[in-house]
Amino acid sequence: MTGARLLRGAVGAAGFLVLGELFIRFGINQQLDFPTPSSILLEAVRLPADAEFVAGVGTTLTNWVLGLLLATVIAVPVGVLLGALTPLERAIRPLLEFMRPIPSVAIIPLAILLIPVDELMKISVIVYASVWPILINTLYGMHDVDPVAKESLRSFGFGPLAVLARVSLPSAAPFVATGVRIAAGIALVLAVSAELLAGGINGIGVYVNVAGSGNRTDLVMAATVWAGVIGVLANVLLLAGERRLFHWHRMRTGASDS
């Protein structure tokens, strides 16, 4: 079923591009000077040969990976702690529910004012945005642990730390992996958004700003296409790793690839 789904997606994308090409090429949209999908794709193919763009991608990916790693290091222990200590979670939960819906993009101007170091500011924003899905999924994973398995270990004399290491953490691991995969997409959005708003020397967002100031809409869209491709590839790789490492969880929950 995976091949059929990919085929349907490819056909849908191709149909969308063809319609867009016809829409612009035949003057239906004469009021806007917008590049055709074919010219955007042509520029996207050429961009890997552009040293400035490649350097920008490297900067964006570096901030993205660092922010995602830091968010994971922060969110997983906090989620495990809150999941293991129910009274503490109940006390902190209102604060989490208040802070979590705040749009992460909205804190970028505040971060620019508070953190003068450019790259540190961008990484901090990425961390803030990425922490929430990892933290919430870790909490869900801790709540999903089979109580019978925990009681069985306790009955054999295992202490709280042993129960946590042998039962709770392995059971919560698939939820953590899902949280990291969701956070990866959010982190990429924030990495590019921070570059668009704060500027800098390199980055996909910086490249888009420069291209836009030169009225190169085709380059703007081509760089945006590459940002989307990077996001899709990251999601595919993380999903493949998730399925490979935690196939037992998918079998238990009855998930399928269809």
MIRONU-454599 format. One record per residue: x, y, z of N, C-alpha, C, O in turn. Coordinates in steps of 0.05 Angstrom, whole numbers, plus 5000, padded with zeros to 4 digits. Example, Ala and Ser with C-alpha at 12.3 -4.5 7.8 and 13.67 -1.06 7.14 Angstrom:
REM MIRONU-454599
526448865156524649105156526449345156528549345169525749555142527349795143525850015157526850235161
//
This chain:
REM MIRONU-454599
501649765000500050005000501750255000500850464991504250235010505950475011506550564983506450804977507150384964507750454937505350594924505750784909502950494929500550614917500150894928499251074914500650924954500351194966502351394955501651624949504851304951506851474939506051554910506451774902505051354895504151414868501951614867501951804851499951584885497751784886498852054893497952254882500752064912501852324919503352454896503152694892504952284881506452394858504552494837505052704825502352344831500452434811499052694820498652874804498352714845497152954855498953194853498153414845501553164861503453374859503853464830504053704824504153264812504553334784502153474772502453674757499753394780497353524771497153814780496353994766497953854805497954124816499954304801499354534795502354204795504354354781503354424752503854644743502154234739501154284712498954494712498954674696497154484731495054684733496254964739495355164727498254964757499555224762500955334738500855574733502255164723503655244699501655364679502155584667499455234674497455324656496155584665495655774650495655604691494355834703496056084698494956294692498656064702500456294699501156354670501156574661501756134655502856164628500756284609501556434591498256224612496256314594494856574602492656634593496156714621495256984627492757004643491557214645491956784656489556794673490156974697488357104708492756974706493557124729495357354720497757364728494357534704496057754693496757964713498658114708495357984735495858204754498358154771499458344783499257904772501557834789503857744772503557584754506257854779508657764765509857534781511757564796508657294777509457064792510756854774509656804752512956734782514356544764512656284761511156214778513056164738511655904733512955684749515355704756511455474755512655244770515155124756516955044769515155124729517455014714519955184719522155074723519655454720521955624725522955594754525255614760521055554772521755514800523355254804525355254817522355044791523754784793526454804780528354674790526654954758529254974744531255114763533555024765530455324776532155464795532855284819535055284829530855124828531354944850533554734843535154664860533554644818535554454809538254584808540354454813538354844802540854984800542055074827544455104830540355094847541255204873543455044886545255174899543554774884545754634897548554714887550554654899548654844863551154944853551855224862554055324856550055344877550355614887551755604915550555504934554255684916555755664941554455814964554555724987553356044958552056204979549656054991549156055015548055924973545755774983546555534999545455475019548655394989549555155003550555225031550055085051552055455033552955545059550555615077550655555101548555735065546155795081544755545091543755545114544555345074543355085083544954965106543754865125547554975104549254875125548755015152548554885173548455275151547955435175545255365187544955325211543255355170540555285179540455005191539254965213541654815178541654535188543154515214542354365232545354665217546854655242545154755265545054625286543854985262542155095283539854915289539054875312538754795267536454615270537154375287535754305305539454245280540253995294540954065323540153915341542454275327543154345355540754415372540554325394538854565360536454635375534754385382533654365404534554205362532953955367534253775387532953665404536953755387538353595406538053705434537553565454538353975437538054095463535254065474534854025497533254095456530454065464529953785474528553745494531153585461530853305469532153255497530953125514534553365500535953335525534453465548534453365571533053685543531453815564528753675568528053625591527353625547524553535549524253255559522453205575525953075551525552785558525952745588524252625601528152845601528252815630526052955645525052845665525253195636523053325650520453175647518953145666519953065623517552905618517552655635515452575646519852525637520052275653519552345682518152195696520752565692520452645720517452705726516452615746516252865709513452935713511652685711509652655726512252515692510652265689510952075712509051935718513252075725513651895748512552015774511851865792512452275775511452415800508852555793508852785785506652415797504052525789503352775804502352965791503852805830503253055844504753295832503553515830507253255825508853465812507653545785507453775778506853345770505653405744503053565747502653755732501353485766498853635771499353925779497854105771501553965793502154245802503254415779502654655777504754285760505954445739504254445713504654615696502354255711500854235686499454495678499554555654498254645696496954905687498955085673498255215653501455105684503455275671504255165644504555325625504454905641505054785615502854845595503454915572500354815603498154855585497855155578496755215556498855335595498855615588500955685568500455845550503355575572505655655555505655515528506555625508504555265527504755105503503355225479504455205457501055355482499655455458500855715447500055815425502755845462503856095452505356045426507155885425504656195405506056145379508956205381509856415390510556005374513456035377514656265360516556395368513456305337514456525320514056795333515656975329512056815350511457065364513557145384513757385391515156955393517257025413519857105400521757185414520057085373522557155360523357445365525657495371521457645362522357925368523257955396525158105401521957825416522857835443525657715446527357825461526057485433528657355435530857535423533157535432530257675401532157865389533058075409535358145410531158175425531758375445533358265468535158405479532758025477533957915501536557775496538257765514536957665472539357505467540957635445540157615421543057775451544557925430546157755411546657845389546857515419548457345402546557215381544657075388547157255355545257185334544656885334542356805336546656715332546256425330544956315355543356135354545856425378544756335404541756395406540156245416541056635396538256715395536556525379534456435387537556455355536056275337535755995349533655875347537955895360537855625372535955625396534455435401535955845412534155865435531255855426529555715439530555985405527855985395527055705385524855615390528955575372528455295362527955115386526154945385529555145407529254975430526555015443525154825450525755265446523155325459520855195443519055075454520955215417518855105400518854805400516754675399521254685402521454385399520954245425520254005425521254375448520954245473518154135477517853915488516154285469513354215476512453945464511453785480512753895438511853635429513353395441512153185446515953435446517453215459516553175487516252945496516253395502515353375530512653245533512253065549510753345517507953235519507852945510506452785523509352865490509352585481510752415502509952185506512752515515514052365536512152315559512052095571510652515566508552485587506552275579505852105596505552295555503652095545504851805547503451625555507351785540508751525541508951425569508551185574509551595588509751515616506951435627506751245643504851565617502151485626501251225613499351105623502451155591501550915576502850665586502250445576504750685605506150455615504150255628502350345644504450005622502749795633503049775664505249705673501049845679501349825709501849545719503149505739500849345705501349065713504348995712505348865729505649095690508549045687510049175710511949055721509249415717510649555739510249405766512149375781507749325771507149185796508548915797509348825819508848795774510248535774513148565782514148405798514448765772517248815780517448885809519248795823515649055819515649125847515248885865516548865886513548705856513048465872515548285874515748125893517348305855519848155856522148315870524448225869521348535882523348685898524848895883526749005894524148965859525549175844524649445855522249495860526549625857525949895867524950075845524749995822524250325852523150525833524950575809523950595786527550595814529350655792529550415773529750455748529550175784529649935767527049915750527149835727524749975762522249965748522250175725521250125703523350405732523450625712525250535688524550575665527550425694529450345673528550105657529050095633527249915670526549665656523749665643523249515624521949835653519249835643518350105631517650125608518550315648517450575640518850695617517550775597521450705617522950835596522750675569522150805549523050415569522650265543519750305532519450325508517850305550515050335541514550615530512950655511515850825542515351095533517051175509516551375496519151015502520951085481519651135454520351325441517650965445516351025419514951295419514851435399513751375442512451635444514451865442513952065429516751825455518952025453519852055424520252275415520151825410521051845382519051995365519752145347516451945370514352095355514552385361514252555343514952455387515252735394517652875381517453105372519852725379522252835365521652885335522453085324520252685323519552715295517752955290518153105271515752995307514053235304515653485309515353685294517353485329518953715336520853795314521554025310521853595299523753645277522553835256523854015247520053785249518753965230518354245241518754435227517454255266517154515279519754665281519954905276521854515288524554645291525454765264526654975264524954625242525854725216524354985209525555175199521754985215520155235210521255465226521555685216521955415251522955635268525755715260526455945262527355525251530055595242529955785218531455985218528255735199528055905175526656165183527456385174524556155200523156395208524956585223524756835219526656485241528456655256530356795238531057025242531256655217533056775197531656985181532857195174529156945174527557135159527157395175527357615164526657365201526057605218528557735229528657985232530557575237532857685250535257735231537057875238535157615207537357645188539757485197539457285210542057575189544557435195546357425171545957565151548457255173550357235152549557015132549657065108548756785142547956555126545356435136544456495158544156275119541756135126539756135103539856315086537955945102535955935081534256185082533656305062533456265107531856505110533256755101532056935088535856775106537457005098537557005067537357215055537956775055538056755026535456845014535456984994533256765026530556845016530257145018529157275000531157265040530957555043532557705022531557895010534957615017536657744996535457714969535357904953534457474962533157424936530657594933530157704912529157624955526757784954527358084950525858214936529458174963530158454960531158514931530958744922532058314917532858344889530658274870531058254846528258244880525858184864526157924848525157894826527657734860528057464848526057274861526757104877523557304853521457124864521956834858521256664874523156774835523756504828525756374848525456144855527756534856529656434875528456404903529056214917526656594910525256574935523756314937523856164957522256254916520556014915522355764913521655554925524555774898526255544896527555474923527755244930528455674937529655634964527455524983528055355000525055614980522855514996522255224990521655065008522455154964522054874956524154694970523454474980526654784971528754634983528254605013528754395025527254815026526554795055524454585059524554425078522454575041520454365043521554085038520853895052523354065019524653805013526253705037526053465044527653885050529253805074527353715096527953515109525153855100523153765120522053495114521753325132521353445089520153185081522252965085521552755096524753005077526752805080527252745109527652505117527352945126527752905155525452735166525952555182523052805159520752655169520852355160520252175175521552315134521752045124523851885138523451645145526152005143528351855156527651795185528151575195526551995199525851945227523551745229523551575248521651755211519451555211520551275205519651085218522451255186523550995180525050885205524850645211526551055218527950965242526050885264526550695279523951045267521950985287520650705282520250555301519950655257518750395250520650165255519949945263523250215249525249995251525749935281525949705288526050145297526750105325524350015342524749865361521950105335519650055352517449915337515049985340518149725320516149575305514249415324511949375318515349345347513749195367511449375377509249275383511949635379509849825388507649845367505349865374508449865342506449885320504749625319502349645314505949395324504449145325502449145348500249045346503349255371501649255394499249435391497049365400499749665379497549865375495949815350493849945346496849625333495249555309495649755287494049765268497849915288498350115267499249975242500349755243498750095219499449975193500550195175500250435181501650115153502750305133500750385112501350545095498350275113496450325093495150605096493450685080
//
